[in-house]
């Protein structure tokens, strides 16, 4: 059995009278791509926020990389994510936006950020203002900020939104390469073909509940 890097144990969360996560117990193995499917409002984004420490559950525990979120640490270390629309500064370039986000991390040199932009297919828009980006370019930049620090865990909420067919293929290839480097990736998508092409496990969410519909294949 493979090691679990993320474990949710009987996690529930409510806002006022609405329960958005209902007694979720699930584990995600290290070094795999895990797909989360479900309609809007099914709880996918809320579960991602709980894993990332943005939201604390009302009940249950969340353990990421051996640390209990909200007890041992507020936010998981070595985790990058794209959840909802990043708040980039539209009057500045994509490179400058990444430099601002990386300002507290001396390991993220200009060369490192340029390489990250290359990996997401933004080579030709390094100095272009984000306000002039297309939706797909903004999405690529959002993925860049999620992976620029080479995190062990990457959470991507609908990463293919706004991408054309070529862009989808490029980002799929990038995610496979990251998985092959040992990264653990959680992603949601409305498109079944994205999940089928990429994911080692598939989990379906509905009305705040989760079930596994495809487990890790053995013997690979």
Secondary structure as UniProt FT lines:
FT   STRAND          4..15
FT   TURN            16..17
FT   STRAND          18..29
FT   TURN            30..31
FT   STRAND          33..37
FT   TURN            40..41
FT   HELIX           44..52
FT   STRAND          59..64
FT   TURN            65..66
FT   STRAND          67..69
FT   TURN            70..72
FT   TURN            77..78
FT   STRAND          79..82
FT   TURN            90..91
FT   HELIX           94..101
FT   TURN            102..104
FT   TURN            106..107
FT   HELIX           110..119
FT   TURN            120..121
FT   HELIX           123..125
FT   TURN            126..127
FT   HELIX           130..132
FT   HELIX           135..147
FT   TURN            148..149
FT   STRAND          153..157
FT   TURN            159..162
FT   HELIX           165..180
FT   TURN            181..182
FT   STRAND          184..188
FT   HELIX           192..198
FT   STRAND          201..206
FT   TURN            207..208
FT   STRAND          209..214
//
